[in-house]
Amino acid sequence: MLIFSSCKTTKNRFLNKAYHKTTTRYNWYFNALQSFNSAVNKIESTHKDDFNELLTIYPLGTEKDAQSVAPQLDKALKKCALAISKHSMLIKGQEYNSWIDDCYLLIGKAYFYKKEYIKSIEAFRLVNRQFEGLNSSYEAKIWLVKAFTETMEFSSAELVLEDVLSDEKFPIKLNKDLALAVAHYYIKQKNYDPAFSELLEAISLVNKKREKARYLYILAQLHFSQKNYSAATDNFSKVIRISPEYEMTFNSKINRARSFNTSSIGSEQIEGELLKMLKDDKNKEFLDVIYFGLAELSNRQGKIKEASSFYAKSVATSINNDAQKALSSHVLADIYYTQQNYRNSQAYYDTAVAFMSANNAKFELASNRQKTLTELITNLNIIQHQDSIQRVALMPENERLAFIDKIIQKVEEKEKQQRQLENSRRLENNFFNDPIKNNSFNRMNQNRGGGWYFDNPNTLSFGLSDFSRKWGNRKLEDDWRRSDKTTTSVEGAVADSSVEKNFDPKSRESYLRELPLTIEDISESNNKIVSAYFNAGLVYKEKLFDLSQSIKTFKKLNERFPKNTNRPTVLYLLYRLNKDLDNILEASEYKNLLIEEFPNSDYAKLIHNPDYADKLSQLNGELNQQYEKAYQLYVDSRFEDCISLCDFINQNNQSNFLFPDFELLKTIAKASRMTKKEYIGALSLIEKKYPQHSVSKSAKEILYYLQQQETEVSSTKTTEPTYLYKPNAGHYFILLFKEFDLEVSIAKSTFSNYHAEYYRLERLNVSDLLFDEHTYMITVREFPNKSRAMSYYKSFVEGDVRGVFGENYDAFIIASPNFPTFFKNRDINGYKKTFAQYYLKH
């Protein structure tokens, strides 16, 4: 009877309290705490620190880590909940079981490590409110600061801190925990100055060496970020003296080298220590980190050439440390970028982006530079490649064949050497220690064209970021970067042609197919060179702001191809570029050339009258509106009205720049009253009448499409629209967005302003259509080919102009012959696949 009576939770008696306290403490709470500690230990042991980034005060692990210990934490939650349910002695608002507050507190901690912060905050608030004045309530306040900090609710954390710091009864034994929470609060906000004193307070109260070493390391990192290198060096040295963990000690030595005060003596000692570490076998997997430390030391001493060599070695020896590979690549890419060594800079930005976390603060800038430089190097490679294969094509036939035979011989020799090398590696059991030089990679190397393509390290790295996003990270061989690869050999260019599926690197025919051996082929090759020069010059000017290099590129274009179709534009750009650089004589020279050679061009008129651009923009806007109106009439099947408007515009303004466009639109509108033969004849006439205009390409593509229909109509019917890959046809830019996301008038105004600032001389037409019940379609036309359209597309998706459309929109480009099929079928999903295949992958 006495035992039964003591089990009651509603009686405030000695025996009742003793029973429930004892049972709660040694049964429920003890087991819950064991499960909780097991989970925390596992999270802390699996937590992977990146010693090149600022360490966190609390090693909390990732979402995945939290999920892995969820069973242990759930067990702790269940035990605590049952303890409260069975043994809470809440009588008249007062709790008489002194272990219940600990159970509630442990529930909050368990939710905290599960990263379920809202639930943890509720638990800590309950403890703070229900057990005010007890140690557990103060501890709960500290955990509230931690939870609010993790959820970025800094104002809520600040209110709790104000309450704690003004409370004179705050327990002294919790001072260390409070100092760490406050330091964490400031560091998360990147407000480092007040974090120093909190960390120093915590360090003075910590007894465990491992814990103290971590906080000293963070303190050193903060000093380093503030460029207080002397204090950083001192604190890294303290870590070296007390840390029981080799990895912490190792990285402290590396970072001490990075922060070494170059104005003081002793750099030779630091460098000697790092060089000695290179020879230590236990540091074999850390060579990349050591080389990075040597590079940083040389960099701080102003020895950039020596530092660059060490950075390159760091990248080459980085096998399992993606963060280090990304960091070393990024720093080296920055150096080359500053030196305007764009080819090498692109190669290392490509590596940095491939291995860097998208959450890294440096990722966005690195990614943007990688895209810009990739665009530049793509065009420079086109020039090199086309020049090289033209030189081979112009050789006498016997020399050409002998040249190709020499390439094939080298392919066979390389294959033989590779087989011998692979056998040697197997014997030495080093195969898997060198994953990039393994058999599968070299087999791919052979299948893709005899090896010269992959011998060029800049070409090899060229698509690394895209390759990694598709297939995951693949490490590169130790010597994959060499600094003198600024040109491509003729042999390399011929081998580079080996990108088609059926290419046989040991067949003459495979190489000969790629050579421009006819007048038409040479002309096409030259057009590629002209386009590449022009595009490269624009990248230098508009994205790299390297005006001098832009001038050199445009001058080279006009020197090599004085009658190129871009000449008036290039002369105007050379005039403006030289004017911006205060090269008055050169600017005057190009101004006179432009006026002399192209007196009636818009560029000449713009020079004579600076306000001409605004006037031209206004006139073009009015004409575009008329075209848009005619186009809308066609879409609405009001063909006769469309034909009448086209005739009216062209008859009254025969010099309008859209004259061919109105004529093509009129022809398409007439199709409904023509026979197929008459329609084909009308399109053929436009193709011949305007051979240099984009409407000629559009007409040609429609003709091709009609011919394809004739050959396919008798074959199997397809359920999906067919799109043709026509990179040289005219192209449209398409934007689809919901009417409730943005008013169409604002959308059109946005594009008009965008074009007025960046494309004022491009004569782009902007039209809008109701695509479906709730979707508007903005069409920007017409671009002469895929390349120019993709340049516009990239500028849109990477620029600020897209911001007004939010995230819920579709943007792509489409060849003009494909547009009728797309619009007729409202085939968004189908065409997006085509766009990805024909444009994004290319």
C-alpha positions, 0 to 999 in steps of 0.5 A, a space after each residue: 500500500 505504501 509503494 502504491 501510494 508513493 507512485 502517485 504524481 498528485 501528492 507532494 510527499 517525500 516518498 512520492 518525490 523521491 520515487 519519481 525523481 529517482 525513476 526519472 533520473 536513473 531510468 528514463 533520463 539516463 537512457 535518453 541522455 545515453 542515446 543523445 550523447 551517442 548521436 552527438 558523438 557520431 555527428 561530431 566524429 563524422 563532421 568534415 571541416 574545411 580548414 581553408 574556410 572559417 570553421 564553425 563554433 559548433 560541428 553540427 554536421 549536415 542534413 544527411 548527418 542529422 538523418 543518420 542519427 535520427 533513430 538515436 535522437 528519436 529514442 531520446 525524445 521518446 524516453 523524455 516524453 514518457 518520463 514527463 508523462 509518467 513522472 511529472 509532479 506538476 501540482 498547482 502550477 509548480 513542478 516538484 520533480 526536479 528532473 522534469 526540466 532536464 527532460 524538457 531541455 534534452 527534448 529541445 537539444 534533440 530537436 536542435 541536432 535533428 535540425 528541427 529548429 522550430 520544435 527545439 525553440 518551442 521546447 527551450 521557451 517552455 523550459 525558460 518560461 516554466 522553470 524560470 530562475 533554475 539553471 535549466 532556464 539559463 541553459 535553455 536561453 543559451 540554446 535559444 540563442 544558438 537555435 535563433 542563430 541557426 535559423 538566421 533570426 538574429 533579432 530574436 537572438 538579440 532579445 534573448 541575449 539582452 535578457 541574459 546579459 542584464 541578469 545578475 543571477 546568471 550562473 558563472 558555470 555557464 559563462 563558457 557556453 554563453 561566450 561561445 553562443 555569443 561568438 557564434 551569433 556574431 560570426 554568423 552575421 560576419 560581425 567579427 570584431 565583437 566575436 574576438 572578445 567572446 572567443 578569448 573568454 571561452 578559450 580562457 574557460 576551456 580545459 580540454 585541449 581538443 576543444 581549446 585548439 578548435 577555438 584558437 584556430 577559429 580565432 586565428 582565422 578571424 585575425 587572418 580575415 582582418 589581415 592581422 597576420 601577426 596575431 593570426 600567426 601567434 594563434 596558429 602557433 598555439 594550436 600547433 603546440 596544444 592540438 592532439 589531432 594531426 589534421 588540426 596541427 597540419 593545417 595550422 602549419 599550412 595557415 601559419 605559412 599563409 599568414 606569416 608576416 613578410 616584414 619579419 625574418 624567419 620566412 625561410 624557416 617556415 618554408 623549410 618546414 613545409 618542404 620537409 613536410 612534403 617528404 614525410 610519407 604520412 603527408 602523401 595525401 596532403 601534398 595539395 595542401 602543402 603546395 598551397 601553403 608554399 604558394 600562399 607564402 610566396 604570394 605574400 612575399 610578392 613572388 607571383 611566378 613561384 607562387 603560380 607554380 606551387 598553386 599549379 602543383 596543388 591542383 595537380 596533386 589534389 586527389 580526394 580534396 575537392 575543396 582544396 582543388 577548387 580553392 587552389 584553382 580559383 586563386 590561380 585563375 584569379 592571378 591569370 585573370 589579373 595578368 590577362 592570361 585568359 586562356 590559362 585563367 579559363 582553364 583554372 576557373 573551369 576546374 574551380 567551378 567543377 569542384 567548388 560547392 555551389 554554396 561557396 561565396 566565391 562560386 557565383 563570381 567564378 562561374 560568371 568568369 568561367 562562362 565569359 572566358 569559355 565564350 572567349 576561348 571557344 572563339 579563339 579556338 575556332 580561329 586556331 582550328 580553322 586556320 590550321 586545317 586550312 593550312 593542311 588543306 592547301 598543302 600539295 596532295 602528297 604532302 597532305 597525305 604524308 602529314 596525315 600518315 605521320 599523325 596516324 603513326 603517332 597515334 599508333 605509337 601512343 597507343 603502344 606506349 599507353 599499353 606498356 604504361 598500363 601494364 607497368 602500373 598494374 605490376 607496381 600496383 599503382 593503378 588505383 592511386 592514379 585514377 585519371 591515368 586509368 585505362 577507361 580514360 585513355 580508352 576514351 582518349 583514343 576513341 576521340 581522335 588519336 590523343 592530340 585533343 587531350 594532350 592540350 591541357 587547356 582544351 582538356 579542361 575546357 569542358 570540365 565543369 560541364 562534364 563534372 555536372 553531368 558525370 560527377 568529378 573526375 580527377 585530372 592527372 598530375 601534369 595536366 596543366 602546362 603554362 605554355 599552351 597558348 597556341 595549337 599545332 597544325 597536327 593538334 588542330 587536325 586531330 581536334 577535328 575528330 569529334 564525330 561518332 564514326 571517326 577512326 583516328 587511324 584512317 586517312 578518310 576520317 581526317 580528309 573529311 574534316 579538311 576544307 578542300 573546295 572553294 565552298 568549304 574554304 568560304 565556309 571556314 573563313 566565315 567561321 573565322 570572321 564570326 569568331 574574331 567579331 565575337 571575341 572582340 565583343 567579349 573583350 569589349 563588353 564582358 572583360 572590359 579589355 579595350 586594348 585587346 578588343 582593338 587588336 582583335 577587331 583590327 586583325 579581323 579587318 586586316 585579314 578580311 577587309 571586305 567582311 560583312 561586319 566591317 561597318 560595325 567593326 569600324 564604328 567599334 574601333 572608333 569608339 574604343 580608341 576614343 574611350 582610350 583617348 587615342 585621338 588620332 586612331 579614333 579619327 582615322 577609323 571615323 574617316 574610314 567609316 564615313 568614306 566607305 559607308 556614308 549612308 550607314 546608321 553608324 556614319 549618321 550616328 557619328 554626324 549626329 549623336 542624337 540619331 540613335 534616339 531618332 532611329 530608335 523611335 522610327 524603328 519602334 514605330 515600324 516594329 509596331 506596324 510589323 507586330 500588328 501585321 504579324 498579329 493579323 497573320 496569327 489571327 488568320 486575318 490574312 487579307 488584312 495582313 497582306 494589305 498592311 504589308 503592301 501599305 508599309 512597303 509602298 509608302 516607305 520603300 527604304 524601311 529596314 523591315 522591307 524584306 520582312 514585310 515581303 516574306 510575311 506577305 508571302 506566307 500570308 498569301 499561302 492560303 490562297 496559293 497552290 503548293 507549287 506557287 508558294 514554293 515559287 514565291 519563297 524561292 523568289 524571296 530567297 534569290 532576291 535577298 541573298 544576304 538577308 535573314 529572310 533568305 535563310 528563313 525562306 530557304 528553311 521553309 522550302 526545305 521543310 516543305 520538301 521534307 513534308 513531301 518525303 515524310 507524308 507517305 511514311 509513318 505518322 509521328 505523334 510529336 512535332 519534328 524540329 530541324 537543327 539549322 544554326 545558320 537560319 534566322 532565329 527568334 528569342 522566346 519568353 513565356 510567362 504567366 499573365 498573373 506574374 507580370 503585366 505584358 505592357 511592363 514586360 515589353 517596356 522592360 525589353 524596350 529599355 534593355 534594347 535601347 541601352 545594349 542593342 540600340 543598333 540591332 533593330 530588334 523587334 519585340 512582339 507579344 501574343 497570348 500563347 494560351 489562356 494564362 500565358 503570354 509570349 514575348 518574341 524578339 526577332 530576328 537574329 541572323 543565326 544561332 550564334 547571335 541568338 545564343 549570345 542574346 539568350 545568355 545575356 538575358 539569363 545571366 543579366 539583371 533584365 530577367 529579374 522582373 520576370 521572377 523565376 516562373 518563366 521559360 526562355 529559349 531561342 528557336 530557328 524561324 522555320 521551326 517557329 510555325 510548328 512550335 506555335 501551332 502545336 503550343 509545344 513547350 515541353 517538346 521544344 524544350 527538349 530540342 532546345 536542350 539538345 541543339 543549343 544548350 548541349 552544343 
